[in-house]
Amino acid sequence: MNSIINTQVVIVGGGPGGAASSVFLSEKGIQSVVIEKESFPRFHIGESMTGECGNMVRRLGLEEALHVVPKTIKHGVSVYGQGGINAFWIPVMRRTETGELEKAETWQVRRGEFDQLLLDKAKDSGATIVRGKALKVITNDENVPCGVTVRQEDGELVDIMADIVIDASGAATFLSTAGITSEKERGNYDRQIAIYSHVKGAVRDEQDNTLIFYRKKNHWAWFIPLDEETVSIGVVTPSSYYRSSNEDMRDYYLREMHKINPQLSQRVPDVNLVEEVRATSNYSYHIRNFTGKGFLCVGDAHRFIDPIFSFGLHFALTEAKFAADAIADYLLDGVGKDLENPFAEYERHCELGMDTIQDVLDCFWDHPISFAFFAHSRYNEDIIDIFAGRIYQKQPSRGLQAVRKINAKGRLAAADKTPDMMSAMAD
Ligand SMILES: Cc1cc2nc3c(=O)[nH]c(=O)nc-3n(C[C@H](O)[C@H](O)[C@H](O)COP(=O)(O)OP(=O)(O)OC[C@H]3O[C@@H](n4cnc5c(N)ncnc54)[C@H](O)[C@@H]3O)c2cc1C
């Protein structure tokens, strides 16, 4: 017979989404148990923060603690176009109380140390951390999730019973795999592979910006300074292109680093790898119906679009805050108790932000020249807001409207072309 732990909220995953959910729940006086299968610190990709993500880190009370963690201050992101030209820079800026933009800073961190810091914060705030792997969801007679069975580090099984199950398991998508939410649908940027490592000896820009190097659609690289010496470099290409090279992953990584963009190759004349070369593929997916009675998902557990503009941590931390607010309303004030889905509004709100980023990315990939013009000049302030993560406004900005308009035109034109192409092929 499994031992039993009772709590109010059980959280699968102690990464940023899970740990931050727990901190925000503790602030409201709500108990939680966080289950994490890995021993921290562990390597994780996702090192560059948006401006509003940095604010969420401050809101979590981690700014002081970050002083002891290797990191760099990020002032903005520079995007280099094909061949190293047509570059544009988006500074990190916040909005003052009177609505003006002003300079701001955020961070680039090693996730091993950062995630450890956040999980320690969850523990210090009152969470119980269970080391082990969540194996299955426990449901009640009405098929509503009410707990999770966990195999702990020592092999013992424990049932953690709770009013609410949060899935913050990242790409493992625990509740989708268990059949509680919808199944994973492929995202727009599926079938790609990111190959990455940390290097020493790279030439960075004066400001330690995150740098993005574009070669062509879905073929690009990132350059993220992590401390005084180390830079995270990743190359992203279609998986089929990687497979057709028949190269060892390390050789491919080093060669592509010199091929993608001249602005990158001149920064890596002679680099030493100080981390294993790792890869993540097929990372773009979308899970719908990710809330319901007794459960909700946070961060990568329900959707990941594309890593190019560093929104993953932002979504994980911001949704953790939204989730804790929605759960507090439900558990403490009974909001939505009689509804079929008490967390439907939370789901709509999360999708609003993610859809905005999806549209911006579609525009960047499909209409790069127009996007550079919007970002650089026409809708500069609106794009600065979006890059900072101010993406939950119900009324879209003029810049976002323009992005959507050009996407819609592009789709119409593509649909119009299809019959012509078919008849051309038939000829
Ligand atoms: C190539 C690439 C580059 C990226 N670059 C950036 C970037 O520069 N900036 C950025 O903000 N984001 C970036 N991201 C995204 C970022 O990595 C994620 O969005 C972020 O880590 C999501 O946080 P999370 O808490 O939702 O999930 P995770 O950080 O993945 O945390 C999930 C945790 O759940 C645990 N877990 C899973 N299953 C179980 C289980 N059954 N039982 C117990 N524990 C479990 C895992 O061990 C893990 O610790 C990138 C992503 C990719 C693929």
Ligand as a Chemical Component Dictionary entry (heavy atoms), coordinates in Angstrom:
data_LIG
# 
_chem_comp.id                   LIG 
_chem_comp.type                 NON-POLYMER 
_chem_comp.pdbx_formal_charge   0 
_chem_comp.three_letter_code    LIG 
# 
loop_
_chem_comp_atom.comp_id 
_chem_comp_atom.atom_id 
_chem_comp_atom.alt_atom_id 
_chem_comp_atom.type_symbol 
_chem_comp_atom.charge 
_chem_comp_atom.model_Cartn_x 
_chem_comp_atom.model_Cartn_y 
_chem_comp_atom.model_Cartn_z 
_chem_comp_atom.pdbx_ordinal 
LIG C1  C1  C 0 16.502 25.189 -27.959 1  
LIG C2  C2  C 0 15.791 25.990 -26.919 2  
LIG C3  C3  C 0 16.293 27.224 -26.500 3  
LIG C4  C4  C 0 15.622 27.975 -25.539 4  
LIG N1  N1  N 0 16.097 29.207 -25.186 5  
LIG C5  C5  C 0 15.386 29.959 -24.311 6  
LIG C6  C6  C 0 15.846 31.241 -23.894 7  
LIG O1  O1  O 0 16.898 31.733 -24.304 8  
LIG N2  N2  N 0 15.081 31.929 -22.994 9  
LIG C7  C7  C 0 13.932 31.430 -22.481 10 
LIG O2  O2  O 0 13.277 32.101 -21.676 11 
LIG N3  N3  N 0 13.487 30.206 -22.835 12 
LIG C8  C8  C 0 14.178 29.469 -23.716 13 
LIG N4  N4  N 0 13.744 28.218 -24.030 14 
LIG C9  C9  C 0 12.532 27.722 -23.389 15 
LIG C10 C10 C 0 12.748 27.300 -21.929 16 
LIG O3  O3  O 0 13.763 26.341 -21.865 17 
LIG C11 C11 C 0 11.464 26.720 -21.362 18 
LIG O4  O4  O 0 10.360 27.404 -21.886 19 
LIG C12 C12 C 0 11.398 26.791 -19.835 20 
LIG O5  O5  O 0 12.402 26.014 -19.261 21 
LIG C13 C13 C 0 10.018 26.278 -19.385 22 
LIG O6  O6  O 0 9.951  26.151 -17.986 23 
LIG P1  P1  P 0 8.984  25.050 -17.359 24 
LIG O7  O7  O 0 9.088  25.213 -15.893 25 
LIG O8  O8  O 0 7.672  25.119 -18.017 26 
LIG O9  O9  O 0 9.609  23.637 -17.809 27 
LIG P2  P2  P 0 11.090 23.014 -17.471 28 
LIG O10 O10 O 0 12.062 24.095 -17.243 29 
LIG O11 O11 O 0 11.359 22.050 -18.539 30 
LIG O12 O12 O 0 10.828 22.277 -16.096 31 
LIG C14 C14 C 0 10.093 21.075 -16.033 32 
LIG C15 C15 C 0 10.621 20.247 -14.861 33 
LIG O13 O13 O 0 9.730  19.133 -14.668 34 
LIG C16 C16 C 0 10.490 17.993 -14.328 35 
LIG N5  N5  N 0 9.670  16.824 -14.663 36 
LIG C17 C17 C 0 9.231  16.439 -15.889 37 
LIG N6  N6  N 0 8.463  15.334 -15.799 38 
LIG C18 C18 C 0 8.412  15.008 -14.482 39 
LIG C19 C19 C 0 7.788  13.948 -13.763 40 
LIG N7  N7  N 0 7.042  13.000 -14.367 41 
LIG N8  N8  N 0 7.952  13.901 -12.421 42 
LIG C20 C20 C 0 8.702  14.849 -11.779 43 
LIG N9  N9  N 0 9.335  15.860 -12.417 44 
LIG C21 C21 C 0 9.176  15.954 -13.757 45 
LIG C22 C22 C 0 11.741 18.132 -15.177 46 
LIG O14 O14 O 0 12.817 17.394 -14.649 47 
LIG C23 C23 C 0 11.999 19.653 -15.122 48 
LIG O15 O15 O 0 12.881 20.019 -14.089 49 
LIG C24 C24 C 0 14.410 27.458 -24.984 50 
LIG C25 C25 C 0 13.920 26.221 -25.378 51 
LIG C26 C26 C 0 14.587 25.492 -26.348 52 
LIG C27 C27 C 0 14.004 24.169 -26.795 53 
# 
loop_
_chem_comp_bond.comp_id 
_chem_comp_bond.atom_id_1 
_chem_comp_bond.atom_id_2 
_chem_comp_bond.value_order 
_chem_comp_bond.pdbx_ordinal 
LIG C1  C2  SING 1  
LIG C2  C3  SING 2  
LIG C2  C26 DOUB 3  
LIG C3  C4  DOUB 4  
LIG C4  N1  SING 5  
LIG C4  C24 SING 6  
LIG N1  C5  DOUB 7  
LIG C5  C6  SING 8  
LIG C5  C8  SING 9  
LIG C6  O1  DOUB 10 
LIG C6  N2  SING 11 
LIG N2  C7  SING 12 
LIG C7  O2  DOUB 13 
LIG C7  N3  SING 14 
LIG N3  C8  DOUB 15 
LIG C8  N4  SING 16 
LIG N4  C9  SING 17 
LIG N4  C24 SING 18 
LIG C9  C10 SING 19 
LIG C10 O3  SING 20 
LIG C10 C11 SING 21 
LIG C11 O4  SING 22 
LIG C11 C12 SING 23 
LIG C12 O5  SING 24 
LIG C12 C13 SING 25 
LIG C13 O6  SING 26 
LIG O6  P1  SING 27 
LIG P1  O7  DOUB 28 
LIG P1  O8  SING 29 
LIG P1  O9  SING 30 
LIG O9  P2  SING 31 
LIG P2  O10 DOUB 32 
LIG P2  O11 SING 33 
LIG P2  O12 SING 34 
LIG O12 C14 SING 35 
LIG C14 C15 SING 36 
LIG C15 O13 SING 37 
LIG C15 C23 SING 38 
LIG O13 C16 SING 39 
LIG C16 N5  SING 40 
LIG C16 C22 SING 41 
LIG N5  C17 SING 42 
LIG N5  C21 SING 43 
LIG C17 N6  DOUB 44 
LIG N6  C18 SING 45 
LIG C18 C19 SING 46 
LIG C18 C21 DOUB 47 
LIG C19 N7  SING 48 
LIG C19 N8  DOUB 49 
LIG N8  C20 SING 50 
LIG C20 N9  DOUB 51 
LIG N9  C21 SING 52 
LIG C22 O14 SING 53 
LIG C22 C23 SING 54 
LIG C23 O15 SING 55 
LIG C24 C25 DOUB 56 
LIG C25 C26 SING 57 
LIG C26 C27 SING 58 
# 
